Amino acid sequence: MNIIEKVKSNFDYMVSCRRYLHEHPESSNKELATIDYVAARLKEAGIPYEIVENGGLFGFINKGKEGPCVLLRSDVDALEIEESPNNLAGPKACVSKVPGVSHTCGHDSHMAMLLEAALVLNEMKEDLPGSVVLMFERGEEGTGNVAFLFRYLQAHKDELPISVCYSCHTHWNLPVGKVCVQEGNLMSGVGSFRVTIKGAHGHGARPDQANNPLDCFCAIYSGMNNIRLRKTNPFTPLTFSVCEVSCGNRVNVIPAECFFQGTYRYFDLPTGQTYRENFKKLLDTECGYYGMPYELKEIPIYLPVANRKDTTALARRAVSHYLGEDVLADCEPWMASESFGSMMAQYPSVFAFVGIQNEELGSGSGHHTPEFDIDENAMIYGAAAEIAFVLQAMEEKPDFWQSFTPAFADCEDLIDYCSWNAIVDHP
């Protein structure tokens, strides 16, 4: 089968899906109409599906059929960003019709590509020696909604014995017509913190009669640097940034509280765990020394996106065989984060980048910027790569579980570690 030509024959369908979704974006936790749209497209194609409350939607091709069970995933949420009507070169083909909300990360194209892949795979389902699970994930942009999908997969693991997972993301700095599938680190894990230190206010003339939380913060900030230098492996990258400090507003009044927030990012899960554990110890130690209680709120944690050698090799063979070796490209790891890292921690998985950069068209602005845009031709290669991966996996029938061990014994352990409970208990 010439997958590229097959996808090109349905190009108008992909474009119409992408443009509708782009013009009607919904931000995280609000994607009800988006999920309804996806469900309607699957129903039209005769693909069974189930909506998971707060989590998203699962579609099924050949559910229960013997053979490899391949999961393909797309995120669905938009961002609370006011979109510019222009990209880097001029007017965009379509613009959000919802003030202050836009698909300026490419999730609209992710959905369109997966819907197209679903159409093609469903047309050939009688010849597929296995099954396909289509996962449309709500709230990818830092909410933890994926917890509901993990719980669904665990509850239905006997009828959905996932063999391998595949997902992709558009990439602003990769040319159109290229797909990056490379071994190792692709996107960083991230931990976020919001800390309030509670001191005692007083007059600047008598600091001895007050308890200045800024003194405590300075000790904590210095200690955060020391954790990176003294506790983490220098050969595993880790960065941290304190991006806001709020402490007082008068020239001669010592404040009662100091608030700070920021993130730490890493490519190696044990390195992230080490930093997190030592940061919590640091807060206990310094706040205890200064006699100040504190409150720590952790924003949902996302795990690193790192490709295994075996799943990467399978995906590269798929792209080379069905799309052509010249489509494959390498790119620099990206310090942004992605919820698919949690899937990679629990299931054999692979992650790919799909190039969208076209200087003439004006696509190539960074993700999460008002000028972000895609060359819609990129979707041809993204959808084709998804189809190719399924076909290659079903032809080779690899058993990745022989060498794969989940990072967490149970999905509830994963949910707890990633601090998703606060989100999933109060959607």
N, C-alpha and C positions, 0 to 999 in steps of 0.2 A: 504493500500500500504506500502510495505517495502522500504522506501525512500533510506536508506543506500545501500541496495542491488541494487536498480535501478541506483543510482549514480555510484556505483562500476562497473556496467556493461558498463558504458560509461567513465570509468577512463582514458582509452587511449586517448579519444577525449580531455578531459581536459588537460592531460599532453602535448599533441601535441600543443594545443592552447597556453598553458603557455610557453612552450619552444620556440615556434616561436616568441611570443611577447617578451620573455626575450632576445632572440638573436638579435632582431630588435627594440631596445628601441628608443623612441623619447621624448625629454624633453618638458617642458611646452610651450604651444603656437605653437608647431611644430608637433603635433601628427596627421598629415593628413593621413599618411599611416596606422597608428594604427586604426584610425576610419574607414578607407576603409576596413581593415582586419575584424573588428567587423561587419561591414555592410555585407561583403561577407558571414560570418558565419550565420548571421540572414537570409540572402536571401536563402542560401542553405536549411535552416530549414523551409522556407515558412513563416517567421515572418516579417510583415510589419515594416518599420522603416522610420524615417526622420532624416536627418543630419541637425543640427543647426550650422550655420556658427560661428566659434570661440568658440562655447559652447560644442559641442560633438554630441551625438546621442540619440534619443529616439526610442525604439522598443515597439511594441504594440501587446498584446495578448488579443483577445476578446474586442477590443476597442469599447466603446459605450454600451457594454452589461450591463444590470441592475445588481446591486449588488455591493459589496465592490470593490473599485479600489485601488489596492496595488502597490506602487512604490518600485522597487528594484534598488539600485544604486551601481555603481562601478566607481572608478577613473581610469584614463588611462595613465597618464604621468609618465615619468621616471625622473631620477635625473642626473645632470651633475657631476657625480662621476666616477672615473676610477675604474672599478670593479676588485677585486682580483680573479684569477682563482681558488683559494682555499677558503673553508669555515674553520670552527674551527677544523675540523678533517682531511681534505684532499681535493682532487679535487672536484669541483662542477659538477653536471650532465650537466649543460649548462652555458655558459658565454656570455655576451654581445659581439656582433661583431662590435659594434660602439665605437670607441675610445672616452673615456671621458664621455660616457653616459651609464647609467645602471639602471635596475629595482632593486635598493637596498632598496626598501621600501615595495615591495610585490604587487604593483599594477598590475603586469602581472598575478599573481594568482587571484586577485580580478576579473579581466576580465574573466579569464578562468572559475571561479566558477559561475559567472553570466551567461555566455554563456551556461554552462551545465544546470543551473537551468531553463534557457529559453527553452532549448530543451525539458526537461521533462514536464514543464508546458504547452508547446505548444502541446505536444502529447496528453495531457488530457484536452485540452481546451473546448471540448464539454461538459465535466462534471464539469467544473469550474463555480460556480454560481457568477461570477464577472469577472473583468478584471485586467490585469497586465501591468504596465508601466515599461520598462527597461531603466534606465538612465545611460549612459556612459559619464562621466564628464571629459572634458579636463582641464588642468592647475590647478589641485588641489593643487600643491605645491607652494602656495602663490601668485597666479596671479589674481584671481578674475574672471576667465572665467565663473564661475558658474552663473554670472549675466545674461548671455545670456539664460541659461536654466530657470532661474526664470522668465524672460520675456516671454519665450515660454509658460511656464505653466500658467502664468497669462493670456496670450492672448487666450489660449485654455482651460480655466478652466471649461467651460460648457461641453465640450466633454471629459475632463480628470478631473473628480471630485475626486481628491485624497482623499482617506479615511485614509491612514496611509502609512508611509515610513519606509523602512528598509535598513540598510547598515551594512557592517562589515569591519574589518581590521585585517590583520594578526598581531600576537603578539609574539614578539621574546622570551618572558619569560613565555609563557604558553605552556604546553606540547601538543604534537600532540594528537588529539582525544578529546580535550576539547574545549568547546565554552563558553565564558563568556558573560552572559547577566545579568547585575545587575542594580538595581535602583540607581539613583543618579549620581554623577560626574564620568565621565570616562576620558575625555580629556579636557585640559584647553583652554580657549579663549586666544587670543594673540593680543596685539597691538605693532606695531613696529614704531620707530621714527628715523629720521635722521635730525639733527639740525646743522645749520651753524650760529655761532654768529659772527657778523662783528664789530670789534673794530677799533683801530687806532694804527699802528705800531710806534715804536720809539726805542731809545737806552736804554739799561738796566740801564744806569747811571742816566737817568731822567725819571722814570716812571710817574712822574707828567705831562710830556709833551706827554704822550701816553695814550692809553685807552686799557688796557690789557684784551682781551676776556677770558683769563684763569681765571681772578678774577670772572667774571660773571659766567663762567661754575661752579666754585667751589660753588657759592651761589645756583645755580640751582641744583647741585647734592645733596647738603645738604637738599634743599627743597623737593627733590624727596623722600628722606627718611622720611621726616616729613609728607608728604602726606599719606604714608602708615601707619604711626603711629597715625596721628591725624584725618584723614578723612575717613579711611576705617574700616569696622567692623572687629575686631580682630578674630572673629569666622568664617570669610570667607577668605580662603587663597588668598594671592596675593604676587607675587614676581616681582622684576624688576632688570634688569641688564644693565649697561652701558658697552658695549663690545668693543668699540673703542673710543679713544680720540686722535685727531690729532691737535697739536697746536704748531707751530714753529719748527725750526731746527737749531737755532744758540744759542750759550751760552750767548750772550750779546745783542740780538735783540728781542724786544717785538713784537710778531706776530700781524698781522692784523686780522686774523680769527682763530676761534676754531671750529672744527667739532667734533660732538659726535653722536653715534648711539647705539641703544639697543632695548630691548623689555620689556614689562610687561605682566604677565600671571596671569590668574584668573579663578575661577570656577563658579563665580556668575556674571551674566551680569550687574546688577546694580553696583557691586563693580568695574568692569572694566570701566563702564561709569563714575563713580565718579573719578577714577584715571585719566582717560583721560581728563575730564573737568578741574580738578585741575592742571594737568600738563600744559595745555595750559595757564591757568591763571598765573601759576608760570613763564612761559617763558615771558609773557607780563609784569609781575611785575618786575622781576629781570633785564630783558633787558632794560625795561624802566628806572629803577633806575640807571643802569650803562650807559645809553645813547647809547645803541647799538641795531641796527636793527638785525633781525634774519630771517632765512628761516627754515620752518618746512616741511619736506616731510614725510607723513605717508605711510608706506607700507600696502597693503591690510590687513584689520583686519579680524580675524576669531573668531567666537563666541564659547562659551563653548559647549562641548558635554556632555549632562546630560540626563539620561533616566528618563522618567516619570514613576510613579507607575503603571498606567493602561496599557501602551504599553509594559512595561517590563514584567508585569505579563502574558500578552498574549504571548510574545515571549518565556518566560520560559515554559509555558504550551505546546507550539508548540515543543520545543526541547525535553522536557520530554516525550511527547506522541509519537513522531515520531522517535527520536534518542535514547532515554533512559535517565533517570534522572542522571545516572552516567556521562553523557557527560557534564553536566552543571558544571561550575567552577566559582569561584570568583577570582578577581585579584585587585591589587593596582591601583588606578587612575594614569593616565599617564599625565605628564605635557607637552607633545607634543600637537600639535593642528591639527585640521581637518576641512575642509570646510563644512563637513556635519552638523556642529553646526548651520550653517545658515538655513539648511533645518529644523532642529529641532526647530528653532525659529519661523518658519512660518507654519509648518505642524506637526500634531501628528506623532511622529517618535520614532524609537528605534535603538540603535547602539550596535553591538556585536563585541567581539574579537574572533578570531579563532587561536588556538594554533598551532605553527609551530616548537616548540623546540624539538630537538632530538639530544642528546649529541653524540650518536654513529654515527649518520649520519654527525654531525657537524653543524647542523642548531641551531641557538640561538644567533648569533651575533646581536648586536643592529641594529635597522633600520638606514639607511643612513651611514652605514659603508661598506668599500670595501668587507669585508668577509661575509656580510649578505647573507643568503640562507634560503630556506624553505624545509621542508619535504613535498614532493608533496602529500603524503597521507592526509595531513591536508585539502586539497581541497575537499575531500570527505565530510568531516563534515561541511565545510563552505557552499558548494552548497546545501547539504541536509538541513541545517538550514534555508536557504533562501526559499527553496520549502516548508518546514514545516510551516514557518511563513505565507506564502500565504494561504496554506490549512487551517490553524487554523483560520486565519482572516476571510476567506470566510465561514467557518463553524459557527463561533460565531457571525459574522456581528456586531461588536461593533461600536457604534457611538461616537468616541473620540471627535468630534467637539462640543459635548454638554458641555464639560468641558475644551476645549482648546481655548485659545485666542492668536493669533499671536503677537509676540513681536513688529512687525512693521505693521502699517496700510496698507502699500502698498509696493510692491517689490522695487519701486524706492527709498523709504525711507530706506530700508535695504541696497540697493546698495550704497546710499550716505553715510550712517553711516559707512559702512565697507570700505570706500575709494576705491571702485572698479572702479569709473568713469574714473580715469586716465588710468586704464588698458583697460577698455572696449572701450574707445574712440580711443585708439591707440594700437590695438592688434598686 
